[in-house]
């Protein structure tokens, strides 16, 4: 099965504490470690918060959107409700290159 690119949008969920910064959220260390592992194994190629919004954008490589969703379901911040999935969109890179 071939690998495709996906744009993944997540947003803050009910577990997010608006009084705390990103790095001061509960389970920050666990979430950051989980996300870095996704980068290291090649699943996430780019990612970060969309400034001035509660959303986060990831560019990920996966065989299917279901696979991408399944992998993110294991994120400590998904499990705690800090982040929730908004959408996964199949994406075709036409300009530039990844990696």
N, C-alpha and C positions, 0 to 999 in steps of 0.2 A: 504494500500500500504506500503511495507516495505521500510526501509531507506538503502541506499547504501553509499559507500565512493567514493569520487571523488577527483582527483588531478586537481587543477585549476591553470593554468598558465596565468598570466597577464603581460603586458609589458607597458612601458612608451608610452604615446601617444603624440599628438601634443600640448596638454596643459601643458606638463611637461617643467619646466624651468631648463635647465641644469646648469645654473649659481647659483642655489639655492640648499641647502641641502634638504633632505627629509622633515624635520620638518619645513623648511622655505617656502615650497611650499604653494601657495594659497589654501585655504580651508583645510589645514592640520587638524585643530581642528574638523571640520565637518566630514572629512574622518575618523580620528582616532575614534571619537565617534560612527560612523556608524559601523566600523569594530569591536569595542569592544562589541557593542550590538549583532552582529552576533556570537561572542564568547559566550556571556552570555546566548543566547538562544539555544546554542548547534549546530548551523549550521557550524561554523568554529571551528575546533579542534586544528589545527596548522597553522601557517602562518608566512611569512616574506620574505624579499628580498633575492634573490639568489645573493650572493656576487660577485662582479666584473662583473655583468651583469645588464641590465635594467629590468630584470624580477623579478616577485614575485610569490611564490608558496603558495597555500592554500590547506589544506586537509579539505574537507567539507563533511557533512552528508546531504543527500537530497534523495528524492524519485526518482528523475530523473535529468538528466543533464539540461533539460529545466528549471526545478525548480531552480537549482543552478544558471543558467544564469540569470533568472528573478530576483532573489534576489540581485545579484551583479549589475544589471542594475540600481538599486536605489542608489548606492554608489555615493556620491557627486563627487568623482574623476572620476567615469565613465561618469557622466553627463557633467563634465567640460572638458573631454578629457585628463586628467592627466594619466589615465590608460585605457587600452583596453584589451579585452579578446583575448588570443592566442589560448587556447584549454581547453577543459574539458574532462578528461579521467576517465572512470570507473576504480576503483582500488580495489583490494582484498588484505587486510592486512593478511600476512602469518606469520610474525615474530613480537613479541612484542605485545603491546596493547595500545589503546588510552584510556585516562581517567583513 
